[in-house]
Amino acid sequence: MGLSAAGSVVAICLCFGVTYGSEVARYDNYRVYEVIPTSNSQLKLLNDLKQSSDSLIFLESGTNVGAKFNIVVAPHKLADFTEALHNEGIRARLLETNMQKSIDEEKQQMVSKRARGAFDFNNYYELEDIHAWLDKLANQYDQVELLEGGYSYENRSIKGVKVSYKSGNPGVFIEGGIHAREWISPATVAYILNELLTSTDPKVRNIAENFDWYMFPSVNPDGYVYTHKKDRLWRKTRTPYSGGCFGADPNRNWDFHWAEQGTSSRCQSETYGGPYAFSEVETKTLSEFVASLKGKIQAYISFHSYSQLLLFPYGHTHEHTPNHNDLDEIAKATVTSLAKRYGTKYKYGNIYDAIYPASGASVDWAYGTLDVKIAYTYELRPGSGSWNGFVLPPKQIVPTGEETLDSLVTLLEESQKRGYYENCKDC
């Protein structure tokens, strides 16, 4: 949600890239509270606080009375925050006294595992490592073709691959890492990609070889690099705006009912939708690439974290899509399949009702603009009861990938049963 007391960063744009200042955002003695409003006035106060200060980071935000808010509070903001809650009669439960502790533990695990040198799925990797791994796959497998889906403000590639075993397949577009701090998302995309190439499971081989896969682990590369180098909890892009503000929410910036619901016009907000639709070069260039595949792409899947949800359009309105019943039934079968391996429970539904109003999202754009009728967003592990969901331990990457792939098999099988890929004229 910006840096504020966590540390200030100056970005200097150079012709060969970007150099950041020496300060690194830290969250020493930042407390994490769980707050549940019991009245409309309490809910209003929390929503007002969300927009009021960069020193309050809302990890989880409810939209109605009785919903849970998990809030990171900077030390210098603690007195004001607790007084505001007290005056409104809101009770808060302290979950953590030092947010930095989890971040440090995660970093220590990464350092020890990366000392091995090999790319595996028990670790989170930096962008350059992921891109190098994609390059290696393209050299190793005839079925893999390198793709550039666009580029970033700091001139990084939105690199991906196409996996194709034969011509004429319907296409599945998979997007990860649109929110920078959600590290489990790129890791899960990478895990699924590896399984599509190496798994001997008949069900995985079926979807691997009978669909063409367009897979992009990190579609917000500047933000992802920033979470590794400067601020672990950064969410947005890194486009500089006036007043020392950086970035827009790339999942509120797509040109489909842009800025109608669940977005902020305040640049410092984590849900800032940008000054206009496709203001962010990342969303503009990626959308142009996806649009070039119109007719070929028959399913669009976006991976986020966290809360264990499977969501589908729309986010800008409570009105249902024309194929809402199909999307709902497919989602039900998908989350049932996901739960079989480890018992992980997901909820499902249309975005507006199942999580909160949110317009300008990539999945809604794919559905509404490109007529991709199978469009889903996964909110991966952990569940909504976790306060540090963005800092998911690396040991959970493989289990998350396994159960998610199980569910993806079901998602494609169930949608295929309903005839969604039979009329793929451009495939």
Sequence and secondary structure as in RCSB ss.txt:
>XXXX:A:sequence
MGLSAAGSVVAICLCFGVTYGSEVARYDNYRVYEVIPTSNSQLKLLNDLKQSSDSLIFLESGTNVGAKFNIVVAP
HKLADFTEALHNEGIRARLLETNMQKSIDEEKQQMVSKRARGAFDFNNYYELEDIHAWLDKLANQYDQVELLEGG
YSYENRSIKGVKVSYKSGNPGVFIEGGIHAREWISPATVAYILNELLTSTDPKVRNIAENFDWYMFPSVNPDGYV
YTHKKDRLWRKTRTPYSGGCFGADPNRNWDFHWAEQGTSSRCQSETYGGPYAFSEVETKTLSEFVASLKGKIQAY
ISFHSYSQLLLFPYGHTHEHTPNHNDLDEIAKATVTSLAKRYGTKYKYGNIYDAIYPASGASVDWAYGTLDVKIA
YTYELRPGSGSWNGFVLPPKQIVPTGEETLDSLVTLLEESQKRGYYENCKDC
>XXXX:A:secstr
   GGG    EEEETTEEEE S     TT EEEEE   SHHHHHHHHHHHHH TTEEEEE  SSTT  EEEEE G
GGHHHHHHHHHHTT  EEEEES HHHHHHHHHHHHHHHHTT S  SSS   HHHHHHHHHHHHHH TTEEEEEEE
E TT  EEEEEEE SSTT  EEEEEE SSTT THHHHHHHHHHHHHHH   HHHHHHHHHSEEEEES S HHHHH
HHHHT TT  S   EEGGGEE   TTS SSSSTTSSS BS TTSTTB  SSTT SHHHHHHHHHHHTTTTTEEEE
EEEEEEE EEEES SS SS  TTHHHHHHHHHHHHHHHHHHH    EEEEHHHHT    S HHHHHHHHH  SEE
EEEEEEEETT S TTS  GGGHHHHHHHHHHHHHHHHHHHHHTTTTTT TT 
